[in-house]
Amino acid sequence: MKKTLSYLILLTASVFCLLTGHLQAQSKHTFALGDTTFLLDGKPLQMISGEMHCARIPKEYWRDRMKMAKAMGLNTIGTYVFWNAHEAVQGKYDFSGNNNIAEFIKTAQQEGLWVVLRPSPYACAEWEFGGYPWWLLKDSTMKVRSLDPKFIGAYKKYITQLAKQLVPLQVTHGGNVLMVQFENEYGSYSNDKSYLDMNRKIFREAGFDGVLFTCDGETQMPRGYLPGYLPAVNGLENPVEVKKLINKYHDGKGPYYIAEWYPGWFDNWGGTHAKTDVKDAADKLDKILAAGISVNMYMFHGGTTRDFMNGANMSRKEPYSPQVSSYDYDAPLDEAGNPTDKFFKLREVIEKHLPANVKLPAVPAKKPTIAISNIRLTSYSNVFKNLPQPVLLKIPLCFEDLDQGYGFVLYRTKISNSGLLKISEMRDFAIVYLNGVKITTLDRRLKQDSVVLQNVAKDAVLDILVENNGRINYGPFLTDNRQGITRQVTLQGTKLFDWQMYKLPFASLNGFQFSNEAITGDAPALYKGTFELTHVGDTYLDMRPFGKGFVYLNGHNLGKYWNIGPQQTIYIPAVWLNKGKNQIVVFDELKNGHTSISTLAQSILDNQITAAAQ
């Protein structure tokens, strides 16, 4: 009975802040670690948190998603910060628009939500290179996530700039950031405590003066925690085991925090759409909350990994596996921010643990959707006829040595012999052409790196179009992430020389000339069309007739598609559509001859239409 009463008191304190919106700017609060619970203004606080990332949600929808969080019963938002989003070009920092992490946090404060901030330069998160900027790889001798002075120097400069945005938002300064994570799942990578302590020092020196913590999986925690700082756990769901583990590595006491509890999971290209049992998730959350443990569900709302920012997994046992652009995650809120059956079931669980006189806000309605049929694609651009000036060198260079982060590079040379063509350490997907005719594709996922060329004429033009499919974001190969042709190309064991290298980053579509001349043959191409709308709504591009590539809409890179699935549609947020004229450009590297594209009112994941809107 005493335990039940204490949990009610603990929940009442946190829900009071949640429902009355008492997170006003410049209000003074204290936040500390008690022996068993977190203490807000000296009183127990149970964080019921959900993960969202500002970079994956259109800025115009941040507040909407936060209102949804409150309606489910959350009192806290957990969020990563992606270094490569804020310093895409070394020394140039971007905290504007969708990268305005400070505004994201302030919006949470206005909505009565606390924030657990996760700005460790390594994020994982199924995000390209785990959040590290690609330009760190330009120096092939630099080792990320280590005490390498070159890495630490870049890291410190970034954290110093980030701190200017975020230090004032800590609870110690009148903000709503309760605590800050200074390393992320380090135990899955290494065990250097001096490196961990360097992280701590960098954060302290930058001005992060509140509670600091780390998080690791159950078996990785011995390697990844730093003595004296709260070790949160990822993936462990049994309350007894959670408390036992944290007690072991935190001087025999709490508080107890599951930094990543997984009510869903991410998708990989070529796999099936992740689905988790709703009742099972609800039962687990019920037990966690009943035990007084604070929890962050990863994800509450995933959103979309736009542009070329998807990551990839690879281990010593599992092959390279890139993630899809949709970050639906089978989360309580779907990719478009609509509540799912899981949302309502978890809401019931949370509501059950609230005092009888506390009621949750009403759940906002689902967003309206539209379907657009038969958008005509009327102008085309053959990429091979729109190549930039090449880089000419004897040997092929990787992306980083060409000063390119993402997209594609076309490698061209001439050959006069048949035989086995082998690309050593090709990253990650390639199409091989001979005199403009497609010979084959090579896929790192399938460990393909070679093809037998037959009937090769003298001075035949060999083209190898190589795509960065996503740098590894987790595991032991994090430091081995250079892209393109990273070593050499051989024909019958003899190295090929004298390469022309055409950089195709597709950071924008400037420079591509379009005409109404139809695309023939095997060339990769851009297909452009315009359409008019009298009203807008969320919608989903139907990519099933297409091969592999990406889509631009009104200047926004919507992300990737690939006909191997599971993702078969691309989500378009209503806010990126115009009443009136709209422009769409589809890049396809595998199929050609496209003359139209349509959208659906529902998403398709793993060939199943989901009830995104009804």
HELIX and SHEET records of a PDB file:
HELIX    1   1 LYS A    2  THR A   20  1                                  19    
HELIX    2   2 CYS A   54  ARG A   56  5                                   3    
HELIX    3   3 LYS A   59  TYR A   61  5                                   3    
HELIX    4   4 TRP A   62  MET A   72  1                                  11    
HELIX    5   5 TRP A   83  HIS A   86  1                                   4    
HELIX    6   6 GLY A   97  ASN A   99  5                                   3    
HELIX    7   7 ILE A  101  GLN A  110  1                                  10    
HELIX    8   8 GLU A  128  GLY A  131  5                                   4    
HELIX    9   9 TRP A  134  LYS A  138  5                                   5    
HELIX   10  10 PRO A  149  LEU A  166  1                                  18    
HELIX   11  11 VAL A  167  LEU A  169  5                                   3    
HELIX   12  12 VAL A  171  HIS A  173  5                                   3    
HELIX   13  13 TYR A  186  SER A  188  5                                   3    
HELIX   14  14 LYS A  193  ALA A  206  1                                  14    
HELIX   15  15 MET A  221  GLY A  224  1                                   4    
HELIX   16  16 PRO A  239  TYR A  249  1                                  11    
HELIX   17  17 VAL A  278  ALA A  290  1                                  13    
HELIX   18  18 ASP A  341  LYS A  352  1                                  12    
HELIX   19  19 VAL A  383  LYS A  385  5                                   3    
HELIX   20  20 GLU A  400  LEU A  402  5                                   3    
HELIX   21  21 ARG A  444  LEU A  446  5                                   3    
HELIX   22  22 ALA A  574  TRP A  576  5                                   3    
SHEET    1   A 3 PHE A  31  LEU A  33  0                                        
SHEET    2   A 3 PHE A  38  LEU A  40 -1                                        
SHEET    3   A 3 LYS A  43  LEU A  45 -1                                        
SHEET    1   B 9 ILE A  48  GLU A  51  0                                        
SHEET    2   B 9 THR A  76  TYR A  80  1                                        
SHEET    3   B 9 TRP A 114  ARG A 118  1                                        
SHEET    4   B 9 VAL A 177  ASN A 184  1                                        
SHEET    5   B 9 VAL A 211  GLY A 217  1                                        
SHEET    6   B 9 LEU A 230  ASN A 234  1                                        
SHEET    7   B 9 TYR A 257  TRP A 261  1                                        
SHEET    8   B 9 SER A 294  MET A 297  1                                        
SHEET    9   B 9 ILE A  48  GLU A  51  1                                        
SHEET    1   C 3 SER A 321  PRO A 322  0                                        
SHEET    2   C 3 ALA A 312  ASN A 313 -1                                        
SHEET    3   C 3 ILE A 472  TYR A 474  1                                        
SHEET    1   D 2 ILE A 375  ARG A 376  0                                        
SHEET    2   D 2 SER A 596  ILE A 597 -1                                        
SHEET    1   E 5 SER A 379  ASN A 382  0                                        
SHEET    2   E 5 ALA A 525  LEU A 533 -1                                        
SHEET    3   E 5 GLY A 580  ASP A 588 -1                                        
SHEET    4   E 5 LYS A 548  LEU A 553 -1                                        
SHEET    5   E 5 HIS A 556  TRP A 562 -1                                        
SHEET    1   F 6 VAL A 391  LEU A 393  0                                        
SHEET    2   F 6 TRP A 499  LEU A 504 -1                                        
SHEET    3   F 6 PHE A 408  ILE A 415 -1                                        
SHEET    4   F 6 ALA A 460  GLU A 467 -1                                        
SHEET    5   F 6 PHE A 429  LEU A 434 -1                                        
SHEET    6   F 6 VAL A 437  ASP A 443 -1                                        
SHEET    1   G 4 SER A 450  LEU A 453  0                                        
SHEET    2   G 4 GLY A 419  ILE A 423 -1                                        
SHEET    3   G 4 VAL A 489  LEU A 491 -1                                        
SHEET    4   G 4 THR A 494  LYS A 495 -1                                        
SHEET    1   H 2 MET A 426  ARG A 427  0                                        
SHEET    2   H 2 GLY A 484  ILE A 485 -1                                        
SHEET    1   I 3 THR A 569  ILE A 572  0                                        
SHEET    2   I 3 THR A 539  ASP A 542 -1                                        
SHEET    3   I 3 THR A 599  LEU A 600 -1                                        
SHEET    1   J 2 ILE A 604  LEU A 605  0                                        
SHEET    2   J 2 GLN A 608  ILE A 609 -1                                        
END                                                                             
